[in-house]
């Protein structure tokens, strides 16, 4: 069995989400072959060198899961793209590229965070290209801690304000981009998060039946995609 989750936006201000995540690690995830976290694991991440005690406790919880035998995979989201190899090494996790193709349920599955599919949001896509540039990443990681903290607060505030102002079709994935990238990678199943609109969408890619599975964000409840001999099951669950 494999579990996939995304968009937990972990932060000290939401202990209910943290408790639900730790419960998942101590319960279902212990029986899983692998746990995939597809981005926006943390509400914000300003560098592995700036880990708070709260973030360290999450790292230790992941390490305990990894040491128990469950493989842990992390992917960058738009909130935590500065998460690096130092955190992953300490957590016993593997950092996945976005996008990545992984064998699941007897087929190749394309895994993404999902923000790169929102191509109609031109302002965000421009900012994303700038922030993910290797030179920009190097500069960001070497800024003073106080500067990174201020920058993170500014970006989060602007992101919230702009999202409220944008039309729904702008902040959702571009319909034409989905089959294009699925054909590029030769898959019939795509799993992503980011949009906070959990669903399983049926579609046709290259005259073949296909599906796009959107993971839900953790806010009023949690979401997990379970892949086993019964197939792909997207399930909500109540917080403890």
N, C-alpha and C positions, 0 to 999 in steps of 0.2 A: 504494500500500500504506500502511496505517495501523497503528501499533503502540499498544497500550494495556497499561500496567503499573500496579501499585499495591503498597503495603505493603512497600517496600524497607527501611524503618526504618534508613536510613543513619546510621552512627555510626563514630567512629574505632576503636572496639573490634572492628569487623567489617570488616577490610580486604579479606577475600575477597568480600564483597558489593559493596564499592566498586569493586574490580577488575572484577567481572562487569558492573556498571553502565557503567563507562567503556568496556569492550569493546563493549557494546551500542551506545553512542553512536558509537564509532568504526567500527562494522560495520553491522549491519542498519538502525539508525536513520538512517544517512547516505543510505540508499536509500528512506526512507519519506517520504511526503507530510507526515505529522504524527506526533508522539509525544504521547500523553496519559498523564499520571501522576495516578492517581485517589486521591490522599491517602496519608497516612502515608509520605511520601517520606523524611522524616527521623524518627528515633526521638523527637526532641524539638526544638521550635523556640520560643525564648523572646522572639523579636523580631528584626526586620531589623537593628536597631542593635547586636545582640550576636553578629554572625556571627564564628565562629571561623575560623582559617586553613583547617581542613578543610572547613567549609561554603562558604568562599569558593572553594576549588578545585572543588567541585561546581558552584557557580554559573558558574564560568569554563568548565567542561566543557559545560554546557548552552548557554552563549553560543556556543561554537564550533560546536555542532550547529545552533543557530538561524542563525548566520551562513553555514552551508553550504547553507541553503535548506530545512531541515526545520522546520516549525512546531512549537512546543513549547507544550503546555497543561498547567497545574497545577490541581489541586483540593485543597481543604483536607481533611485527615483529622482524626481525634480527637487525634493526637499533634502535629500541626503547624498547628493552626488559626490561629496567630498569624503565619504566613507572610504577608508583605504585598507591596504593589506595588513597594517599593524593590528587594526581591530579584528579583521578576519582571522589572522593567525591566532590571536588571543582567544577568539570565540570558537576556534576549530571549524571555521566555515570557509567555503570556497566562493570567491567573487566571480560572478558570471558577467560576461559581456551582454550588452543590450543592443541587438537581439541575440538570442542563442537558440539552437535547435537541440532538443533533448528527446531521447527515446522514452516514451511513456505509453502504457497500455498497448504495446505492440505496434506503435506508429511513431514517426517523427513529429514532435510538437514544437511549435515556435513560441518561445517565451519572450515577453517584452514588458517593460513598465507600462507603456502605452502613450506617454506624452508625445513621442515622436510621430504618432499617428494623427495628431491634431493639426494637420498642415494648414487648415484655414485660419488658425490663430497666428497670423504673420508676425506680430510683435513678439509673441512668446518664442516662436521658432527662431527668430533672429537672436533673441537673448540666449536661447539654449545653445545655438552654435557658438556664440561668443564664450559663454561660461564653460562649455565642454572642450574648448580648444586647449591642447596640452600646455601651451604657454600661459593661458589664463589660469588653468588649474595650478600650475607651479607657483604663479604669483599669489593666488589666493591662499595656498597652503603656507606661504612664507610671510604673509602679513602678520602684524602683531595681533595677539589674541583679542585685545579690546576692539581693534578695527574690524576683525572678522565678526565679532559679536554684534557690533553696530550694523554692519552690512547685512547680516542674516536677519536682524529685526526689520530693516528697511525692505528687503526683498519679500519677506513674509507679508508685511503690511501692504505693499504694492500689489502682490499677487492676489490677496483677498479682495482688495478694492477693484482690481481689474476684472476678476472673475465675476463679481456681482454685476458689473456693467456690461459684460459681453453676452451676446445671444447664446442660447443653448447649443445651437449647431456649431458655433465657433469653438466652444470648449469641449465638444465631443469629438470622437475620431472622424476623420474624413472618410466617407463611405467608399470612395474610389481607391483610397490608399490601402485598405485592408486586403482586397484580392491581389493588388499589385505586389505587396510584400510577401503574401503567402505563395504566390507563383514564383517569386524570386527565390524563395527558400525551399520550394517544392514540398509544401505541407498542406494538409487539409484541416488541421486544428491549430488555432491561435489562442493563446491564453495571455491576458494582460490585465492590468489594474488601471489606476490613475483617474478614470472618469467618475468613479464612485457610483456607477450604474450597473449593479450586478445583473447578469442575464446570460443566457445561452442563445446566441443568434445563429440561425441556420442560413446558409448562403451557398452560392455556386461559384466555384473557382476553377477555371479552365474546363468547363462542362462537367465537373465532378462535384458531388455534394461535399460541403465543408461546414465548419462551425467556428464561431468566434465566442470564446468564453471570457466574460468580463468578471473579474473578482470584485467583491464588495469591500468598501472601507469599513473600518471598525469605529463605530460611534455609539449608536444605541444598541447595536448587537455586533457579533463577530461573523465573519464569513470565511469558509474554507472550501477549497476544491479538493475532493478526495478521488484519487485514481486507483482503482483496483480491478479485480477480475470482473466486476460488474460494470465497469466503464467509468465515465467521468460524471461525478455527482457534485453539484454546487449547492452548498448547504449553509443556511444561517444558523446561528446558535445564540442563546441568551447569555449575557454576562452573569457570573456568579453573584 
